[in-house]
Amino acid sequence: MTRPGPWIVFSFWVLLAQIFVLSQIEVGGYLSPYLYPLIVILAPANFNRLGLLAIGAVLGLGIDLHEGSGGLHLMASSLLAYIRPWVLKTIVPRASEEQLSFAPQDIGLGKWTTLILITMGIHHLWIFAWASHGTHIVGLVFGRGILNIAVSASIATAVAWFIPKSQVG
């Protein structure tokens, strides 16, 4: 999404899906899919860095208040918003100059998969590492993280596939 208007509408629907559908899913204490990081990931490329960091923090705080998770989502969303510009420069180097959208139809499935796995991976592993309260169960944290990354990335790809192809260019 290259313009803020459609991104805000998209963000609203993603938040509703996260709060009313995905937050209700928990399989055996291990699977908790999170779609809300897609809001930070799909923000326009030329979005103000400080503004994106503030949005990430408020978004994470809102999810924390809803789930009662004590700041885990605030930390993970803020981290994701902070590192997003560097991840974008690595995967889609000219995104801000060319006003590229990050939908799979625009950047290709290979770059999309790389982008979503890296960003969701950082977000999810950060949450689960802090939630474990230590490093004595690294295998469990890593396993739970990989499972949640795969499920969340699959849901994010399915949702992003319905974003119309950009008309820029």
C-alpha positions in Angstrom: 0.0 0.0 0.0 1.5 3.2 -1.1 -1.0 5.7 0.3 -2.0 6.2 3.9 -5.8 6.1 3.3 -6.2 2.5 2.2 -3.5 1.5 4.7 -5.6 2.9 7.6 -8.7 1.1 6.4 -6.7 -2.1 6.0 -5.3 -1.6 9.5 -8.8 -1.2 11.0 -9.9 -4.6 9.5 -6.7 -6.4 10.5 -7.2 -5.1 14.1 -10.8 -6.3 14.1 -9.7 -9.7 12.8 -6.9 -10.0 15.4 -9.1 -9.0 18.4 -12.3 -10.8 17.6 -11.0 -13.9 15.7 -7.3 -14.7 16.0 -7.0 -13.7 19.7 -9.6 -16.4 20.5 -7.4 -19.1 18.9 -5.0 -20.9 21.1 -4.1 -24.5 20.4 -2.6 -26.3 23.3 -0.9 -23.2 24.6 1.5 -23.3 21.6 -0.3 -21.8 18.6 -1.3 -18.1 18.9 -1.5 -16.6 15.4 -0.7 -12.8 15.2 -1.8 -10.9 12.1 -1.4 -7.4 13.6 2.3 -7.0 12.7 1.1 -6.9 9.1 0.0 -3.3 9.8 3.6 -2.2 10.5 5.0 -4.3 7.7 2.7 -2.9 5.1 2.9 0.7 6.1 3.8 3.0 3.2 7.6 2.9 2.5 8.1 6.6 3.0 6.3 6.7 6.3 8.0 8.8 9.0 10.2 6.5 11.1 9.2 8.2 14.4 5.5 8.0 13.4 5.9 4.3 12.6 7.6 3.6 15.9 4.7 5.4 17.7 2.2 3.4 15.7 4.0 0.2 16.5 4.1 1.0 20.2 0.4 2.0 20.4 -0.6 -1.1 18.4 1.4 -3.3 20.7 0.0 -1.6 23.8 -3.5 -2.1 22.5 -2.9 -5.8 22.0 -1.3 -6.0 25.4 -4.3 -4.4 27.1 -6.6 -6.8 25.2 -4.6 -9.9 26.0 -3.2 -8.9 29.4 0.3 -9.8 28.3 2.2 -7.1 30.3 4.1 -5.3 27.6 5.3 -8.2 25.4 3.5 -7.0 22.3 4.5 -3.4 22.9 8.2 -4.4 22.9 7.8 -6.7 19.9 5.8 -4.2 17.8 8.2 -1.4 18.7 11.2 -3.5 17.7 9.5 -4.4 14.4 8.7 -0.8 13.6 12.3 0.2 14.5 14.0 -2.4 12.3 11.5 -2.3 9.4 13.4 0.4 7.4 16.6 -1.7 7.4 14.7 -4.9 6.5 13.0 -3.0 3.6 16.3 -1.6 2.4 17.7 -5.1 2.3 14.8 -6.9 0.6 13.2 -4.1 -1.5 16.0 -1.5 -1.8 14.2 1.2 -3.9 10.8 0.9 -2.2 10.6 4.5 -0.9 12.0 6.1 -4.1 9.6 4.3 -6.3 6.6 4.3 -3.9 6.3 0.5 -4.1 3.6 -1.5 -2.5 4.6 -4.6 -0.5 1.8 -6.8 -1.6 2.9 -10.2 -3.0 1.6 -9.3 -6.4 3.9 -6.2 -6.5 7.2 -7.5 -5.2 6.9 -11.1 -6.1 6.3 -14.2 -4.0 10.0 -14.7 -3.3 10.6 -11.3 -1.9 7.3 -11.3 -0.1 8.1 -14.6 1.6 11.5 -13.3 2.7 10.0 -10.1 4.0 7.2 -11.8 5.9 9.4 -14.5 7.4 12.1 -12.2 8.6 9.7 -9.6 10.1 7.3 -12.1 11.6 10.2 -14.1 12.8 11.7 -11.2 14.7 8.4 -10.2 16.1 7.3 -13.7 17.3 10.7 -14.9 18.6 11.0 -11.7 20.6 7.6 -12.3 22.2 8.2 -15.9 22.9 11.7 -15.4 24.2 10.5 -12.8 26.7 7.4 -14.8 27.6 9.6 -17.8 28.6 11.3 -15.9 31.4 14.7 -17.3 30.7 16.8 -19.3 28.4 16.4 -22.7 30.0 13.7 -23.8 27.6 15.3 -22.5 24.4 14.1 -25.5 22.4 10.5 -25.0 23.4 10.6 -21.2 22.6 12.2 -21.9 19.3 9.7 -24.6 18.4 6.7 -22.5 19.4 8.2 -19.5 17.6 8.7 -21.5 14.3 5.2 -22.9 14.5 3.6 -19.5 15.1 5.8 -17.8 12.4 4.7 -20.4 9.8 1.0 -20.0 10.7 1.1 -16.2 11.0 3.0 -15.9 7.8 0.5 -18.1 6.0 -2.4 -16.1 7.2 -0.6 -12.8 6.4 0.1 -14.0 2.9 -3.5 -15.1 2.4 -4.7 -11.7 3.5 -2.1 -9.7 1.6 -3.0 -11.6 -1.6 -6.3 -9.8 -1.7 -4.6 -6.4 -1.8 -5.1 -5.0 -5.3 -2.0 -4.7 -7.4 -0.4 -1.2 -7.3 -1.2 1.1 -10.2 1.9 3.2 -9.7 4.3 3.3 -12.6 
